Amino acid sequence: MLTIFFRRKKPLVVVLAVVGLAVLITGCITSLFSGGAGFDQKVVTIQTLSLFDQRKISRLSRRSWKGDWIMRRDRLELVDDGLRNLKPDILMFQELTEKVGNTAESDQNILSAGALADYVWEKHEVTRYPDTQEIASLATAIGPPHKPIEGDASERDMWILGTGGYLMASTINIEDQPVLAFNVKMPVQTDNEYIWYSFIQERIAERLAARRHCYKRVVVAGLLPGDEGAIRYAEFMRNLQMKDVSTGFCQISSKCYTATPTNDIYMASVGDESPSRVDKIFLHQSALIYTSSRNFTDSDPNNRYGRDFGLTRLFASQRFGWVAQARFARCTEREINEYYKKSN
């Protein structure tokens, strides 16, 4: 018979409860890490932001700001201020703009002279505007110490999504395991079908299969409208095992809208439409999310030039951005082999 002695008499049920709790905690930790290679050591900051191409005239003053680089530079100062405090590791821009033949009128050059001085850029031209001699691009800026990974020269990195929509792929080395980053500008939708989610899903699956990278290390960010109520959206999230990083961080929905008339530039260019959260970041379900919120909400109430366009306050862009801090899960070679074996 086993006899247990205690210096202080404690009910046996209490002792067993404490032991049981310790076993439960140990079991949870073991189950969290034993199934894979754990997580990256460092938390990375991921940012998406549309820089607004200024193609639509201001509804508040009926004046055009197309090709107006005085206005654009004032806005880029606000962007630069925000980035100096944030220093994201992965930064995905939509509507990055530059003037043909003028290096001084370039979003990339202006931001690279300030907050993004040490960043490596990957970008793809998506549109040329002959009337203003401007080029719009999708761009991903990668902060040190991370570096892009070059692929095969024959491998495609940019796709057109209908009218006005684009998709760009980048591969980034983070702690010696690749991260696949997909920068998206979804085309304007006239229904709730969101068919382009199926197209994006196929491109992600193709890239993963071609490179046999860890399926847990995928980022999708940009203009991504819709929600789980749309079939293609729901299939995309389920089939790629993705999650919206805002889940659990948007108890007050009004603080999560990125497209909203509270932004004077949105009000001037779009109108008094119902607010929505269309700028998003998706990560694999395994990722650990530490913070997630909209940003670039600060404005300049003293910008006199903006008043010519009916703005009471100047904002950085037409829509607010979204930022998240997360740790990526890692894959063992065995996990990768099993995943692609099942996929085939």
Secondary structure, DSSP 8 states (H G I E B T S, - for coil): ------SS---HHHHHHHHHHHHHHHHHHHHHHHTS--B-SS-EEEEEEE-----S--TTT----TT-HHHHHHHHHHHHHHHHHH--SEEEEEEEEEETTEEEEEHHHHHHTTTTTT-EEEEEEEEEETTTTEEEEEEEEE-TT-EE----TTS--EEEETTTEEEEEEEEEETTEEEEEEEEE----SSS--THHHHHHHHHHHHHHHHT--TT-EEEEEE----TTSHHHHHHHHHTTEEETTTTS-SSGGGT-SB-TTSHHHHHHT-S---B--EEEEEETTSEEEEEEEE---EETT-HHHHTTT-SSEESSSS-EEEEEEE-B---HHHHHHHHHHH-
